[in-house]
Amino acid sequence: MKSSMTKDEILGIISLIGGVGLFSTVEVVSKSIGWRVDPVALTFIRFFITGVVLLIISIPLLRLRLKPLGLKDYGIFCLNGFIGIALAIPIFHIAILTMGKASSSAVVFCVNPVFVIMLARFINGEAWSVRKWVAVVLGVSGVSFFAYESGALTMGSVRGLGLMLLAAFFFALSICISRRVIARYGAILLMGFSALAGSLMLLPLALFRLQISDIHALSEAWLPVLFLSLAGTALAYGLYYFGLMNTSAQKGAMAFFLKPVLASLLAVIFLGETINMYMLLGTALILSGLFLGLEKSPSGRL
């Protein structure tokens, strides 16, 4: 029996898995970099490179646009970049270093679709349902178990958990904003301009926080920083969005379920982390909530 999938769809699924696989390295690589590189500087480097790379890819799309981009368009890019990158990602990197385990960070950040369910009612006009509220309850319940990532309740884990939830909230807000305008620009163009805008907003703060010792530390950690910027961000976004263009939003959302699993495995292999029963139970609840959150419309789309 022949597969009903086309070559483009198969290539799209492979691209989705490749993108999610690279996304799964972010927490592990960030943990290995540690405080050697300031989180604000690291965010600037990651997304400045990503913005430049994605905008280069978008040049043909810009040439095909019938209406040139105006001030309103650049305002949308700046708003999205400010919320989704300048606010969300530095907090995300600080939370990774505050939480005890990279695997915990990966799972907790993946709860951002729960925030999307809550915010989309007001920003995107999406109706709430019993199924979605059950998803929210499961997600919130699952997150609470990660306060016990070390096997006992610790203030460091609670503080890191709070920061990661704040980062996930801002990231979810950015997703809802992107949903409103993505049809107007396309995913890669929107992400390219948003990434560049968000990174440039962070540049003054990154320079203000810069110390001579930071330059030396950056020179020592240049390899993981370069990997995080090129592979974990620019290439990951490129592969993921290419996969979305050739498959569907549902497959893209389902593929993202691999991220906490892959990130946890990488943390065990490369960082020697252990996963306790609290973390396993929390992960199961979060993934159950995310699955319930994938409610289809009558057309079959998310």
N, C-alpha and C positions, 0 to 999 in steps of 0.2 A: 504493500500500500504506500503510495507516494505521499510525501509531506505536502500539505496545502500551503506552506509558507514559501514566499518568493525568496530569491537570492538576496534582495535588498532587506527583507525582513530578518533573514538569518544573520546578515551582516550587522543589522541594527541591534539585534539581541547580543551578539558578540561585543559590539561597541558599548552597549549598556553595562554588561558584566565587566568589561575592561575599565570603564569609567568608575564604576562603583568600587572595583578592586583598588584603584588608585586612591579614591576618596578614603578608603579604609586604612591607608597608610598614614594619614595626616596626624591622628592622635599619637601613634607610635613614634613617628619621626619627631614630632614636636616634643614629646617626652624625652627623647634622646638629646635634643638640642638643649632643653632645660632653660635656665635663666641666663645662659651664656649670651643669648640674643634677646634683647628687649621685645616683649610681645607686640608693642606698637610698631617697632621697626620691622619685625618679622611680617606683620600684616601688610605694611606698606610694600615691602619687597615682593611678597607673594602676589598681591593683586595689581601692582603696577605692571609686573611682567605679564600677568594674565590679561590685563586690559590691552596692552600693546599687541600681544599675540592674537587675541580674538578680533581686534579691530583690523589687523592686517588681513586676517581670514575674511573679514566682512567687507573689504574694499569692493569686490564685485557687486555685493548687495547694495552698497551705497550708490554705486554708479547706475543701478537699475531703478532706483527710487524715482518716481515721477515727481514727487514733491520734496524739495530739500528740507533737511532738518532745520527747525526754528528754535527760538528761545524757549518756547514751551516744552519742546522735546528735550532739550538739554536740562531744563529744570526738572523733568521727570527722572532723567538719568542721575542727576545730582541727589534728588530725594531718595531714590532707591539705593544709590551708593552710600549715602550717609547712614541710612538705617541698617541696610543689609551687610555693609562692610565696615564703615568707620566706627559704628557702634557695636555691631554683633561680634565681629571677628576678634578684635583685641580682647574683649571679655572672654570669648571662647578660648583663646590661647592662655589667658591667665587662669581660667578654670581648669584647663588640662594640667597645669603645673600645681594647682592648689589641691586637686583631687589626688588620691593616693595611687590610682591605677589608670592607665591609658584606656583599658577596656571599659571601665566605668564611664569615662568621658565620652567614648564613642556611642555607647548605648543611650546615655541620658540625652545627648544632643539630638539623637534620632527621634526624640519625642516631639520635635518641632511640628510635625503634622497635626498633633493634638491641638496646639495653639492655632494652627491654620483653620481647623474645624471651628474653633471659637470665634476667630477674627473674621473669617470669610462671610459670616452672617451679616456683618456691618459694612465690609469693604466691597465684597463681590455679590452681595444679595443672595447668597446660598442659604437655603432653608436648613434649620436644625431638624433633627429627628431623634427618636429614641435610640436608634442604632449608633448615631454619632455621639450622643451623650454617654452611652455605655463605653464607647471607645475612649472618651475623655477620662472617665472614672478609672478604667483599666490602666491607661497611661500614667495618670497621677499616682495611682496605687503602686505601679511598678517602679516609678522613679523613687518613691520613698524608701525602698529597700536598699538603694545605693548609698544611703547614709551609713550602712553597715558593711561597706566594701572591705574594710579591714577585719571584719568579724565582730566588731563592736562599734557602738555609736561614738563618733569622734567629731570634734568641732571643725577640724580641717575638712572632713568629708562633707559636713553640713554646709560649710562656707563655699566649698567648691561646687556642691550641688546647686546652691542658690545662684552662683555666678553662671553656671552652665544653663540653668533654666532661663535666666535673664537673656543670655546669648541666643538661646533657642527661640525665645519670644520675639526678639528683634528680627531674627532670621525669618521667622514665620510671617511677621508683618511685611517684610520685604517680598516674600513669596506672594502674598495677597496683592500687593501693589503691582508686582510683575504680571500676575494673572489678568489684571485690568487692562494692561497695555501691550502684552507680548504679541498679540495678533497684529499690532500696528508696526512693530519693528522686527520681529523675529527674535528667537532666543539668543543667538550668538551676538547679534548687534546690541541688544539690550544689555546682555551681561558684559560685553566689552566696554561699552561706555560707562556702565555703572561701576565696574571694577576700577577703571581708570579714575573716575571722579572720586570714588571712595578712598582710594589710595592717596590721591593728591591732597584730600582733606586731612589725612593723617600726617602728611609730610612735615608741617610745622611742629607738631607735637613730637614726632619721632626725632627731629633735629634738636628740639629743646631737651629731650631726655638723653640725648647722645653724650657719651663720655669717651675719653681716650681709650679706656680699658675695653669699651664695647667694640671698638674697631678691631682691636687685637682678638677679642673673642669671636667676632664675626669671621675673621680670617681663618680661625681654627675650625669653625663650624660651617665653612662655605659649602662643603659637599652636601650635607643634609639639607641646608637652606636652599641650595640650587635644586635638589631633587624635589623638595616640597613645593617650590615655585613653579618649576617646569612640568614635572610629572604629576604631583599631588594636586595641583590647581589648574594650570593652563591646559595640559593634555587631558586631565580628568574631565573638566568641563566640556572640552571639545568633543571627546568620545561620548560623553553622556548625552549631550544635546544632539549629536549626530544620530545616536541611537533612538532618541525621541522622535526625530524627524522621519525615521524609517520604520518605526513600530507604532506604539501608542502610548498615551499617558499612563494607562493602566499597567502596561508592561514595565514602564519606567519606574512607577511607584513600587511594583512588586520586586524589581531588581534591587531597589534600595534596601529591601529587607536583608540583603546579604551583608550590608555594611557593618552592623554591630557584630555579626557572627565572624566575619573576616577580620575585623579589627581586634576582636578578643583573641582569635587564634594567633594573629601576628604578635600581640602583646605577650602571649604565653611563650611563643617561640623565640622572639628577639629580646624581650625584656625580662623574661623569666617570671612573669606574673602568675598568680594563682587565682582561680575563680571559685568563690564559695557558694553555698546554697542560697544565700540572700541575693547574690548577683544573678544566679540562674533563674530564681523565681521572679525577680524584677524584670529580667530580660524577657521571660515568657509572657508576663503581663503586658509589657510595652508592645511586643510584637503582635500579641492578640488584639490590642487596642488599635494598632496601625492597620491590621487586616480588616477590622470592622469599619475603620474609617474610609476604606476604599469602596464607598457606596456608589453603585452605577446609576446613571440616569437611564430612561427608557431607550435612548439611542445606543446604549452600551458603552458610552464614554464616561470617564470619571466626572 
